[in-house]
Amino acid sequence: MHDSDASLQQYHWLRLSFEPGIGPILANRLLRRFQHPLALYRSAPDLMSTIVPRASARQLTRPPPAEIQARIEAALRWSALPGHTLLTQDQAEFPAILRHTEDAPVVLYARGNLKCLSANAIAIVGTRHPTADGIANAHAFAQHLAARGWCVVSGLANGIDGAAHRGALRAGDAAASTIAVLGTGIDTIYPPTHAGLAAEIVAQGGLLLSEFSLGTAPIAGNFPRRNRLVAGLTRGTLVIEAALKSGSLITARLATDLGREVFALPGSIHSPLSRGPHALIQQGAKLVTCADDLLQEFGGWHQIALDHVEPALQNPLQPSSPIWNAIGYDPITEDVLQQRTKVAVAALHEALLDLELAGHLQRHPDGRVSRMPS
């Protein structure tokens, strides 16, 4: 195919993605009828009006307005830059796992390593405001899974998403990498504080992916659409720390609707961030406690060697003392701890500091303490 032919085809795919009033579901109905946007735009309105309203059918037969023409040209210029790709449904590189979904994107904007799209993938999602446990767990699960050839997919948000991306990158160059699915245009990194992480993902063999046109801002309604791609690109979704009303639970529901697996990591019964995973488990999600639980579910069980685990996350030898025995994995205030142990306040402070410096204890932002996770 000549470059001019490819550009012409991309032009019509882009135009269809920009058509006012025609979202992914209607666009895919049209594509099932006409097979390709080029055939669609050459068809009579009467044929189109059996699928879309007559006004939309007439719209499709007219030349695109100047505003849409400008957006098409901007996207084509963007795609000509090194490492930038426009993926359309007729291309082999377009994710096969997405192609036959009812609301598959018409166009995907990709920046980075397209090989990520052909790897087995798992989504790791959760709250934007995690505990130290949540960050450590997301990082460790992602690192382990990437080291075993699974591409880790998440949404580049603060909290669990960011920890999952970083964990996958930590697995090394020989491992599968990570895909960050954006809720903005691919030229707009949100949150801005993750610009460095996004650059690191591309530099280390990962991929940035978006279905939104260039310049799309972080609008609240875009993130559920982003979540459906996170779920749709993967064989399963793992939820780590999420409130009951959470975008992560939307991702889990979308995964269920697509027939994909849903996994949940349980937590403290006293934590509001455990309510989402616990609710999912009650609804049938698979409870997991380590990365091998997921690998076993997919028939690819491997024992994770300790050299694949960050030293900080390996279990230290646990101390034994009245103070240690009074501390659990649920956060506890120093006042309650002093009442339990009857140890003098000064001695308690000194013992807690020693435990914290030795890596046995974590101190939460509100001042409470708990054991480091096993």
N, C-alpha and C positions, 0 to 999 in steps of 0.2 A: 504494500500500500504506500503510495506517495505521501510525503508530508502534507501536501495540500489536501489530499483526500482525508487524511487523519484529522487535520484541523477542521475540515468541513463537518466531519462527523462529530467531533468534540463540540463544535459550535452548536449543533442542534441538541445534543445532550444537555449542554449548559443552558440553552434557551428553555428547554422543558423544565429544568430544575428551578428556573426563575419565574415561570409563568404565574401571575397572580391568581389566587383562588384554586390552584391545582397543587395539592400537597403530594407526598409520596404515595398514598393509597390510590388516589385517582390517576396519578402518573403511571403507576404500575398496571392499572387496569387498561389504560390506553396502550401500554407497551405489549401487554398480552394479546391485544387485538391487532396491533399494527407492527409488532416485532421490533421496530427501530424508529427513533424520532424522525429520521429523514422521511420514512414512509408516512408517518403520522402527519407531518407538515405539508405533505403533498396530497393529502386526502380531502375529500369533499366534506363540508360541514355536516351534511345529513348522516354520514357514516359516524362522525365523531359524536354527534348529539345522542346516539344510542347509549353513550357511556358518560358523557359530561353534559351539563346544562347547555342549551342552545347558545346562550351568550358566550360561554367559554369556548364552544366549538367555533363560533365566528372569530373570537379572539385568536384562536390558533391558526386561522387561515390568513390573518393579516400580518404584515411585517412587524417585528418587535419594536416597541417604542424606544426612543433614544436612551432612556434610563437603563433599560434592560440591555440594549446594544452595548452601552458603556461597561456594564458589569461583565458581559461575556468577554469583551476585549481585555478587560483587566485580568480576568481569570486565565485567559490564554497567555497573556504576558507573564503572569506568575508561574504558569506551568513550564515556561521555557527556561526558567532558572535552574541551575544545578541542584539535584536532589529533590526537586519539586515534581509531583505527578498528579494528574487528574485521572481518576479511575472511574470508568463507566461500566455499566453492567455487561457490555459485550466484550470486555477485555478479560483475558485469562487471569490477570492479577487481581481482579475484583474478588473480594472474599466469597468463596463458594458457599460458605455457611450462611451468608446474608442474602445471596442472590434470589432465593425463592421465598423469602419472607414477604408477607403482604405489603409491608411498608418499607421495603428496601430502599435505601437512598438512590436517587437517580445518578448523582455524582458524588464521589468522595475526593476530598483534597488530602493528599498524603505528602509528608515530608520526612525522609529518612529511608530506612531499610525495608523494602517491600517484602522481603523474605519472611518477616515477622507474621505476615498475613497467612502464610501457608503452614505455620506451626500449630500444634495443639495448644489451645489457649484456655486460661482460667482467669476469671475476674475476681479481684479482691477489692471490696468496697467497705465503707463504714463512715463513721461520724467525722465531721470536720474538727471536732473538739475532743480528741481522744485522751485517755489516761496514758501514763507512761507504759503501762502494761499493753495497751492497745497498739501503741507505736511499735514496741518491741515485737509483739506477735505478728503484726502485719509485715514488718521488715523480715523477720525470720521465716515466715511461711513463704513469702515471695522469693527470698534467696534460695531456699530449699527447692522450690518448684522450678525455678529457672535453671538451677544446677542440674535438674533432672530432665531438661529439654522442654519445659512448658513455658510458653510466653505468658507473661502476667499483664493483664489488661485492667486499666483503671481510668479514672477521670481527671487526673492532674489536680484535684482539689487539695486544699489543706487537710492535714490530719492523716487518716488511714490511707487515702489515695497516694499521697506523697510518700509515705513510708513504704508502701508496696512497690512503687516505682524504684525507689532507692534500693530496696532490698534486692530486687531483680537485677539491677545494675551491679550490685555488690557480688553477684555470683560469678562474675568474670567474663572475659571475652569469649570463652569457649561455650558458654551457657546460652540458652535461649534468652531473649531480651524482654522488652516491655513495650506495650502500645499505650499511649496516652490519647484517649478520645476526648476531644474538646467540645465544650458547650458554646464556643465562640467561633468566629472565623479563624482559620489556621494561622493567620497573621496577627492574631490578638491573643496573647497568653494571659489566662486568668486562673488564679490570682496573679498579679504582676510579680509578686515575690517568688513565683515559680518559674520565672524566665530562665534563670540559671539551670534549674532542673530540666526544663524542656530542651535547652541547648545540650545538656549532658546526655539526655536520652538519644538525641539525634547523633551526637558524636560517638556514642558507644554502641551503635548498631540497633537502636530502637526506632520507634516510629511515632510520629504525631499524625493524628487522623481527625478529620472533621467533615461533616456534610454541609456545614453552613458556609454561605458565601463570604468572600473576603470582606473584612471590615465589620463583620457581625459582632455586636457588643454582647457582654454577659447579661442577657435578659433572662429573668427567672423562668419563663416558659420554655426556654431552650434546653434546660438541663434535664427534664424528663425525656426529651427527644434524644439527648446525648446518652442517657441511661439505657435506652432501648438498644443502642449500638453496643454499649459495654456488654449487655447481656447477650445480644445476638451474635457477637463475634466469638463467643466462648462456649466450651462444652459444659461449663458450670460456673456458679457464682458463690464465692465465700464471703459471708458478712461477718465483720469483726467490729464489735461495738457500734450500736445504733439505737437511737431512741425509737419509741413506737411510731411516731410520725417523722419519718425519715426518708430522704431520697434513696437511701440504700435499700430500704424495704420495697420501694417502687422497682428498683433494679431486680430484686429477688422475685417479685411478682411477675415481671416481664420475662425473666428467665423461665419461670414455671409455665407461663403461657406459651413459650416457645418449645416446651418439652425438654428443657435443659435441667441439669441437676442444681440443687440449692444446698449449700452447706452453711452451718453456723457454728461459731466458736462460743461456747458458754462462758459466763463470767459470774461475778459476785451477785448474789440475789439482792444485795443492797444498792447496787449501782443502777441508775436510770439508763445507762448505756448498755446494760445487759438485757433490758426488756425487749428490744428489737430481736436480737438473736434467739432469746428464749421463746418469744412468740412464734418465730419461724420454726423452731424445733417442735413446738406444740402442734404446728400445722403440717408437720411432716418433713421438714428439712433435716438433713443428716447432721448429727452432732459430730464435730471433729475436735480432736485435742492435739493433733500433730499433722505435719504435711503428709506423712505416710498414709493417714486415713483417706486423704483425697486420692493419692496415687493408687491405693488398693481398690477404691471404688471404680476407677477407670481401667482396672486390670493391668496397671503398670506399677505394681508395688516394688519399691526398692528401699532397703534400709539406708537411712541417711547417716553417712559417716560423720564423726565428730569434726573432721577437718573441713566440712562444709558449713559448720556452724560458727557464727561469730563468737570469739572467745568470751565476750561480755555476756553472751546469752547461754553459755554452758553453765551447768549447775555447779555452784561452788559447794565445798564441804560445809554443811550447815552447822552452826554453833549450837551449843547446848547450855542454856542458862534459864533461870526463872523469867528473865525479861524476854528472851527469845521465844520461850514456850507460850508466853502471853500474847505474842504477836501472830496474827493470822494473815491470810492473803487478802482479807477485806481491810480497807483503811481504818485506822483507829487513832483517836486523839491521844496526846501524851497524858492528859488528865485522866482519861479512863485507864490508860496503861499503868499510871501510878497507883490508882485505886486497886487495880488487880494485883499488882506485885508488892505494894507497900514499900517499895524502894524509895530512898530519899531522892528528892527532885534533882539535886546536883549529880548524884551518881547515875540516875536514869538518863540525864542528858549526855553524860560522858559515854555511857554504854551504847546509846542510840547512835552517837557520832561514830564510835568505833565500828558498829555494825554497818553503818552507811558507807564509811570509807572502805570497808572490806568488800563491799558489793553485795552484802546479804540483805540490805534494807533499801527501800525506796521511800522518798519523802514526796508527798503530793503537794500541789500548789496551795491547798488550803491548810498545810501544816501537818496533816495526818500522815501516819506511817503505815507501811505494810511490808510483808516479805516480798523479795524479788520473786517473780514467777519461776516455777520449776522448769 
